Amino acid sequence: MSEQRCIVDSPVGPLELRARDGALTGLGFDPGEPPSGAPAGGVLAEAAGQLEEYFAGERRAFDLPLRFTRGSAFERRVWHALLGIPYGRTTTYGALAAALGDPGLARAVGAANGRNPIAIVVPCHRVVGANGRLVGYGGGLERKRALLALEGAAAAEAAASPQLSF
């Protein structure tokens, strides 16, 4: 089946949603086209609806089939690990690397985090610098700040990052 896509509006700007074979494969910022709305059915419509609930403060977890169609085995491990960061909480690149078994891989985790193909749903915005500062986000730091504010997360929570296990 070919890839499907749509562009939906959101409080953080237009979002491009992509799907293939009944699974969400991409969610990106700044598609360069005006919103087209979600299709009448399928995973794109479900994703658009769940995003609307998320931005309205009515959804804390996404329940969508996901498929990573690109990325190395390590990047995919990082992206799966991101799914374990709870709504409203933050963690650091180092803590995420430690949870993956090697605290020395913080930079590699950061690079993989930056290549996350399914923003928001796979919550790379919940990862902050070692000192709790907002650093690096493919959608820009203003969007990262807005997403964390929506979730009620404080960057300072990074020091008390959740225990992650994979």
Secondary structure per residue as TSV (DSSP state, phi and psi in degrees):
chain	resnum	aa	ss	phi	psi
A	1	M	-	360.0	143.2
A	2	S	-	-79.1	161.7
A	3	E	-	-70.0	138.8
A	4	Q	E	-108.3	152.5
A	5	R	E	-150.3	157.3
A	6	C	E	-153.6	163.5
A	7	I	E	-122.2	125.1
A	8	V	E	-119.1	152.5
A	9	D	-	-84.8	153.6
A	10	S	-	-153.5	166.8
A	11	P	T	-62.7	-16.8
A	12	V	T	-106.2	17.9
A	13	G	S	103.6	174.8
A	14	P	-	-61.3	141.7
A	15	L	E	-121.6	132.3
A	16	E	E	-95.5	123.0
A	17	L	E	-105.6	137.3
A	18	R	E	-130.2	144.1
A	19	A	E	-144.8	155.9
A	20	R	E	-150.5	136.7
A	21	D	T	51.2	41.7
A	22	G	T	77.9	12.2
A	23	A	E	-129.6	145.0
A	24	L	E	-71.5	126.6
A	25	T	E	-114.7	-12.7
A	26	G	E	-161.2	145.7
A	27	L	E	-147.0	112.5
A	28	G	E	-131.4	164.4
A	29	F	E	-97.4	161.3
A	30	D	-	51.7	60.5
A	31	P	-	-69.4	-12.8
A	32	G	S	80.6	7.7
A	33	E	S	-132.7	155.5
A	34	P	-	-71.5	156.9
A	35	P	-	-55.2	139.6
A	36	S	-	-112.4	-7.9
A	37	G	-	80.8	161.4
A	38	A	-	-83.8	152.1
A	39	P	-	-64.4	166.7
A	40	A	S	-62.5	-27.1
A	41	G	S	-151.8	-172.3
A	42	G	H	82.6	-174.5
A	43	V	H	-65.9	-31.8
A	44	L	H	-65.9	-42.1
A	45	A	H	-65.0	-41.2
A	46	E	H	-63.7	-43.4
A	47	A	H	-62.9	-43.7
A	48	A	H	-61.3	-41.5
A	49	G	H	-65.6	-42.9
A	50	Q	H	-66.9	-36.5
A	51	L	H	-64.7	-41.0
A	52	E	H	-60.1	-43.4
A	53	E	H	-64.3	-41.3
A	54	Y	H	-59.3	-49.7
A	55	F	H	-68.9	-21.6
A	56	A	T	-84.8	-1.1
A	57	G	T	78.3	15.7
A	58	E	-	-101.0	-7.2
A	59	R	-	-131.8	130.5
A	60	R	S	-109.6	-14.7
A	61	A	S	-142.2	142.6
A	62	F	-	-92.2	144.0
A	63	D	-	-127.3	77.9
A	64	L	-	-133.2	144.4
A	65	P	-	-71.7	128.9
A	66	L	B	-116.1	148.0
A	67	R	-	-141.8	123.3
A	68	F	-	-90.3	112.0
A	69	T	-	-95.4	-0.8
A	70	R	S	-147.8	176.3
A	71	G	S	102.2	150.7
A	72	S	-	-74.2	169.6
A	73	A	H	-59.1	-41.1
A	74	F	H	-63.8	-46.0
A	75	E	H	-59.4	-41.9
A	76	R	H	-64.2	-37.0
A	77	R	H	-62.1	-43.5
A	78	V	H	-62.5	-46.1
A	79	W	H	-62.8	-38.6
A	80	H	H	-67.0	-37.4
A	81	A	H	-64.2	-35.6
A	82	L	H	-58.3	-32.2
A	83	L	T	-64.0	-17.7
A	84	G	T	-86.5	-3.0
A	85	I	S	-83.8	117.7
A	86	P	-	-66.7	152.0
A	87	Y	T	-52.3	135.8
A	88	G	T	80.3	3.2
A	89	R	-	-121.1	160.3
A	90	T	-	-127.4	162.3
A	91	T	E	-141.9	173.7
A	92	T	E	-105.9	163.4
A	93	Y	H	-60.0	-41.0
A	94	G	H	-64.7	-42.3
A	95	A	H	-65.2	-38.2
A	96	L	H	-66.7	-41.4
A	97	A	H	-62.7	-42.1
A	98	A	H	-63.1	-41.0
A	99	A	H	-64.0	-27.3
A	100	L	T	-85.6	-2.3
A	101	G	T	106.7	-1.3
A	102	D	-	-151.0	95.3
A	103	P	G	-60.2	-17.5
A	104	G	G	-76.7	-3.7
A	105	L	G	-97.3	22.3
A	106	A	H	-57.0	-41.9
A	107	R	H	-66.5	-40.0
A	108	A	H	-65.7	-37.5
A	109	V	H	-63.5	-41.9
A	110	G	H	-61.3	-42.2
A	111	A	H	-65.4	-42.5
A	112	A	H	-65.5	-40.3
A	113	N	H	-57.7	-41.0
A	114	G	H	-69.1	-16.9
A	115	R	T	-102.6	9.9
A	116	N	-	-55.2	119.8
A	117	P	S	-83.5	-8.9
A	118	I	B	-126.0	70.7
A	119	A	T	-56.2	160.1
A	120	I	T	66.7	-59.5
A	121	V	T	-63.7	-43.2
A	122	V	S	-99.1	99.5
A	123	P	-	-75.9	67.7
A	124	C	G	-65.8	-18.8
A	125	H	G	-67.6	-14.6
A	126	R	G	-86.7	5.8
A	127	V	E	-106.3	128.0
A	128	V	E	-124.7	172.2
A	129	G	-	-69.2	166.5
A	130	A	T	-57.5	-31.3
A	131	N	T	-91.7	9.5
A	132	G	S	85.8	-1.0
A	133	R	-	-77.6	150.2
A	134	L	-	-75.9	119.9
A	135	V	-	-135.3	150.8
A	136	G	-	46.4	111.0
A	137	Y	-	-154.0	126.7
A	138	G	T	-57.8	-29.0
A	139	G	T	-88.6	0.2
A	140	G	-	96.4	148.9
A	141	L	H	-65.4	-30.0
A	142	E	H	-63.7	-40.7
A	143	R	H	-66.4	-42.2
A	144	K	H	-59.1	-46.2
A	145	R	H	-60.1	-42.8
A	146	A	H	-65.5	-41.4
A	147	L	H	-65.7	-42.8
A	148	L	H	-66.4	-38.0
A	149	A	H	-64.8	-41.5
A	150	L	H	-57.1	-40.4
A	151	E	H	-82.9	-6.3
A	152	G	T	75.3	18.9
A	153	A	-	-85.9	143.5
A	154	A	-	-111.4	133.5
A	155	A	G	-56.5	-29.3
A	156	A	G	-65.1	-17.9
A	157	E	G	-65.3	-13.8
A	158	A	G	-55.0	-35.0
A	159	A	G	-64.3	-27.0
A	160	A	G	-109.1	48.6
A	161	S	-	-63.2	150.5
A	162	P	-	-65.8	154.2
A	163	Q	-	-77.1	120.5
A	164	L	-	-108.7	141.1
A	165	S	-	-139.5	139.0
A	166	F	-	-133.5	360.0
